[in-house]
Amino acid sequence: MRYLLFFICLTTTNLWAKTYTLKNGSATYTVTHSFKTVKGTSDQIKGKMVCEGTRCEYLIAIRTDSFKSSDSNRDLNMLTILDSEKFPLITIKGSFEEALLKEKNTKIQASVSFHGQEKTYELQLSEITQGKGSLVIDLEAHGVERPSLLTIKIKNEVPIDFDYVWSE
């Protein structure tokens, strides 16, 4: 009887939780140099969001080797600079009030793990469950040595734009 009661408590704990999966999504970084602007895109984004009570928690993962620009040599150089074998994933996680699911043009806190360093950023979203989002990564804060062209380094701030659809 005690085991049955324990099992019932265990299985009903998440009975009212809503679980969302990232069905479609892409992330595009923009690297800016005095002479050139480069974009690279990944459509290999995985994610899960669980809302229970009044809070939602989310986790998004993107493989560093899944970003592609228009130049395969540049892509290989990026993988070397980011030490992608040692740090194969970029993760974005956080939590927010469930009431924000209905809001438009909202901002939430995001903890970004990139190049072995975790930093907190503001994630701007058109809507939480689908739409567009953006955040700006600080390369030096994550210990990334900025590449240079003609002795001029790329900008330290790298915007990342997202398109996404979460579904229950």
C-alpha beads as a LAMMPS data file, in Angstrom:
LAMMPS data file: protein, C-alpha beads

168 atoms
167 bonds

1 atom types
1 bond types

-500.0 500.0 xlo xhi
-500.0 500.0 ylo yhi
-500.0 500.0 zlo zhi

Masses

1 110.0

Atoms # bond

1 1 1 0.000 0.000 0.000
2 1 1 2.809 2.403 0.848
3 1 1 4.408 1.814 -2.586
4 1 1 1.087 2.408 -4.343
5 1 1 0.643 5.731 -2.533
6 1 1 4.224 6.735 -3.389
7 1 1 3.644 5.819 -7.063
8 1 1 0.423 7.846 -7.203
9 1 1 2.146 10.893 -5.680
10 1 1 5.048 10.519 -8.089
11 1 1 2.911 10.226 -11.218
12 1 1 0.472 13.028 -10.365
13 1 1 3.177 15.569 -9.566
14 1 1 3.497 16.592 -13.224
15 1 1 -0.144 15.903 -14.116
16 1 1 -0.841 19.616 -14.679
17 1 1 2.496 20.480 -16.218
18 1 1 2.530 21.590 -19.851
19 1 1 5.438 20.394 -21.940
20 1 1 6.476 22.110 -25.160
21 1 1 8.972 20.875 -27.731
22 1 1 10.838 23.074 -30.176
23 1 1 9.482 21.783 -33.501
24 1 1 10.928 24.232 -36.000
25 1 1 13.677 26.708 -35.432
26 1 1 16.779 28.380 -36.713
27 1 1 19.510 30.550 -35.263
28 1 1 21.566 33.044 -37.269
29 1 1 24.687 34.776 -35.984
30 1 1 25.997 38.009 -37.501
31 1 1 29.720 38.733 -37.238
32 1 1 30.774 42.263 -38.153
33 1 1 34.191 43.439 -39.300
34 1 1 35.158 46.847 -40.658
35 1 1 35.254 45.394 -44.176
36 1 1 32.582 42.719 -44.085
37 1 1 29.482 41.344 -42.377
38 1 1 29.050 37.569 -42.239
39 1 1 26.005 35.500 -41.312
40 1 1 25.887 31.837 -40.403
41 1 1 22.711 29.839 -39.810
42 1 1 21.813 26.624 -38.042
43 1 1 18.456 24.900 -38.369
44 1 1 19.469 22.084 -36.036
45 1 1 18.030 23.456 -32.797
46 1 1 16.608 21.237 -30.080
47 1 1 14.560 22.500 -27.163
48 1 1 12.143 21.688 -24.389
49 1 1 9.995 23.907 -22.177
50 1 1 8.005 22.773 -19.136
51 1 1 5.399 24.976 -17.448
52 1 1 4.241 23.924 -14.012
53 1 1 2.380 26.070 -11.545
54 1 1 3.151 29.667 -12.424
55 1 1 6.694 29.086 -13.780
56 1 1 8.089 27.831 -17.070
57 1 1 11.604 26.486 -17.551
58 1 1 13.258 26.099 -20.938
59 1 1 16.401 24.603 -22.403
60 1 1 17.640 25.065 -25.981
61 1 1 20.712 23.384 -27.485
62 1 1 22.511 24.152 -30.741
63 1 1 25.555 22.264 -32.034
64 1 1 28.393 24.653 -32.875
65 1 1 29.247 22.614 -35.978
66 1 1 25.723 23.032 -37.381
67 1 1 26.187 26.716 -38.310
68 1 1 26.820 27.278 -42.011
69 1 1 27.801 30.476 -43.778
70 1 1 28.423 30.963 -47.481
71 1 1 32.097 29.957 -47.104
72 1 1 33.145 26.462 -45.958
73 1 1 36.698 27.666 -45.127
74 1 1 35.256 30.328 -42.828
75 1 1 33.029 27.691 -41.210
76 1 1 36.055 25.461 -40.496
77 1 1 37.950 28.439 -39.074
78 1 1 34.994 29.235 -36.829
79 1 1 34.983 25.667 -35.493
80 1 1 38.684 25.981 -34.677
81 1 1 38.270 29.361 -32.949
82 1 1 35.308 28.078 -30.933
83 1 1 37.173 24.864 -30.045
84 1 1 34.057 22.958 -31.122
85 1 1 35.460 19.522 -30.299
86 1 1 35.880 20.582 -26.676
87 1 1 32.684 22.704 -26.584
88 1 1 30.251 21.123 -29.083
89 1 1 27.067 22.779 -27.780
90 1 1 25.673 26.214 -27.179
91 1 1 22.916 26.014 -24.573
92 1 1 20.348 28.617 -23.630
93 1 1 18.249 28.077 -20.530
94 1 1 16.152 29.954 -18.063
95 1 1 12.753 30.374 -16.490
96 1 1 9.954 32.917 -16.571
97 1 1 6.428 33.511 -15.302
98 1 1 3.844 31.428 -17.185
99 1 1 1.685 34.547 -17.723
100 1 1 4.326 35.737 -20.232
101 1 1 3.250 32.939 -22.629
102 1 1 0.425 35.236 -23.753
103 1 1 2.531 38.402 -24.015
104 1 1 3.970 39.900 -27.183
105 1 1 7.328 41.665 -27.436
106 1 1 8.655 40.459 -24.124
107 1 1 12.101 40.102 -22.590
108 1 1 13.273 37.192 -20.459
109 1 1 16.589 36.314 -18.856
110 1 1 18.645 33.627 -20.581
111 1 1 21.700 31.837 -19.249
112 1 1 23.937 31.088 -22.236
113 1 1 26.654 28.450 -22.046
114 1 1 29.094 29.059 -24.885
115 1 1 32.770 28.154 -25.258
116 1 1 32.823 26.731 -21.725
117 1 1 31.573 29.941 -20.081
118 1 1 28.073 30.643 -18.794
119 1 1 26.761 34.219 -18.893
120 1 1 23.333 35.806 -18.487
121 1 1 21.749 37.815 -21.296
122 1 1 18.426 39.399 -22.102
123 1 1 16.449 37.454 -24.695
124 1 1 14.033 39.620 -26.703
125 1 1 11.038 37.639 -28.053
126 1 1 8.133 38.590 -30.318
127 1 1 6.114 35.851 -28.595
128 1 1 7.268 33.011 -26.394
129 1 1 5.672 30.045 -28.168
130 1 1 6.395 31.116 -31.766
131 1 1 7.954 33.942 -33.656
132 1 1 11.307 35.669 -33.629
133 1 1 13.830 36.355 -30.918
134 1 1 17.271 37.834 -30.472
135 1 1 20.131 38.219 -28.061
136 1 1 23.641 39.642 -28.296
137 1 1 26.592 37.476 -27.236
138 1 1 29.782 39.036 -25.852
139 1 1 32.646 36.956 -27.322
140 1 1 35.323 38.066 -24.857
141 1 1 33.061 37.340 -21.871
142 1 1 32.984 33.730 -23.096
143 1 1 36.753 33.565 -23.573
144 1 1 36.618 33.558 -27.376
145 1 1 39.698 34.987 -29.094
146 1 1 38.256 37.310 -31.736
147 1 1 39.663 36.622 -35.205
148 1 1 41.108 39.483 -37.190
149 1 1 41.461 40.457 -40.810
150 1 1 44.318 42.803 -41.738
151 1 1 45.071 43.145 -37.985
152 1 1 41.542 44.446 -37.286
153 1 1 39.478 42.187 -35.005
154 1 1 35.815 41.422 -35.549
155 1 1 33.342 43.201 -33.281
156 1 1 33.026 41.710 -29.820
157 1 1 29.217 41.749 -29.831
158 1 1 27.581 39.067 -31.969
159 1 1 23.806 39.266 -32.453
160 1 1 21.985 35.946 -32.708
161 1 1 18.514 35.966 -34.260
162 1 1 16.049 33.128 -33.791
163 1 1 12.970 31.886 -35.620
164 1 1 11.060 29.257 -33.657
165 1 1 7.843 27.327 -33.103
166 1 1 7.142 25.499 -29.835
167 1 1 4.318 22.962 -29.743
168 1 1 2.606 21.085 -26.933

Bonds

1 1 1 2
2 1 2 3
3 1 3 4
4 1 4 5
5 1 5 6
6 1 6 7
7 1 7 8
8 1 8 9
9 1 9 10
10 1 10 11
11 1 11 12
12 1 12 13
13 1 13 14
14 1 14 15
15 1 15 16
16 1 16 17
17 1 17 18
18 1 18 19
19 1 19 20
20 1 20 21
21 1 21 22
22 1 22 23
23 1 23 24
24 1 24 25
25 1 25 26
26 1 26 27
27 1 27 28
28 1 28 29
29 1 29 30
30 1 30 31
31 1 31 32
32 1 32 33
33 1 33 34
34 1 34 35
35 1 35 36
36 1 36 37
37 1 37 38
38 1 38 39
39 1 39 40
40 1 40 41
41 1 41 42
42 1 42 43
43 1 43 44
44 1 44 45
45 1 45 46
46 1 46 47
47 1 47 48
48 1 48 49
49 1 49 50
50 1 50 51
51 1 51 52
52 1 52 53
53 1 53 54
54 1 54 55
55 1 55 56
56 1 56 57
57 1 57 58
58 1 58 59
59 1 59 60
60 1 60 61
61 1 61 62
62 1 62 63
63 1 63 64
64 1 64 65
65 1 65 66
66 1 66 67
67 1 67 68
68 1 68 69
69 1 69 70
70 1 70 71
71 1 71 72
72 1 72 73
73 1 73 74
74 1 74 75
75 1 75 76
76 1 76 77
77 1 77 78
78 1 78 79
79 1 79 80
80 1 80 81
81 1 81 82
82 1 82 83
83 1 83 84
84 1 84 85
85 1 85 86
86 1 86 87
87 1 87 88
88 1 88 89
89 1 89 90
90 1 90 91
91 1 91 92
92 1 92 93
93 1 93 94
94 1 94 95
95 1 95 96
96 1 96 97
97 1 97 98
98 1 98 99
99 1 99 100
100 1 100 101
101 1 101 102
102 1 102 103
103 1 103 104
104 1 104 105
105 1 105 106
106 1 106 107
107 1 107 108
108 1 108 109
109 1 109 110
110 1 110 111
111 1 111 112
112 1 112 113
113 1 113 114
114 1 114 115
115 1 115 116
116 1 116 117
117 1 117 118
118 1 118 119
119 1 119 120
120 1 120 121
121 1 121 122
122 1 122 123
123 1 123 124
124 1 124 125
125 1 125 126
126 1 126 127
127 1 127 128
128 1 128 129
129 1 129 130
130 1 130 131
131 1 131 132
132 1 132 133
133 1 133 134
134 1 134 135
135 1 135 136
136 1 136 137
137 1 137 138
138 1 138 139
139 1 139 140
140 1 140 141
141 1 141 142
142 1 142 143
143 1 143 144
144 1 144 145
145 1 145 146
146 1 146 147
147 1 147 148
148 1 148 149
149 1 149 150
150 1 150 151
151 1 151 152
152 1 152 153
153 1 153 154
154 1 154 155
155 1 155 156
156 1 156 157
157 1 157 158
158 1 158 159
159 1 159 160
160 1 160 161
161 1 161 162
162 1 162 163
163 1 163 164
164 1 164 165
165 1 165 166
166 1 166 167
167 1 167 168
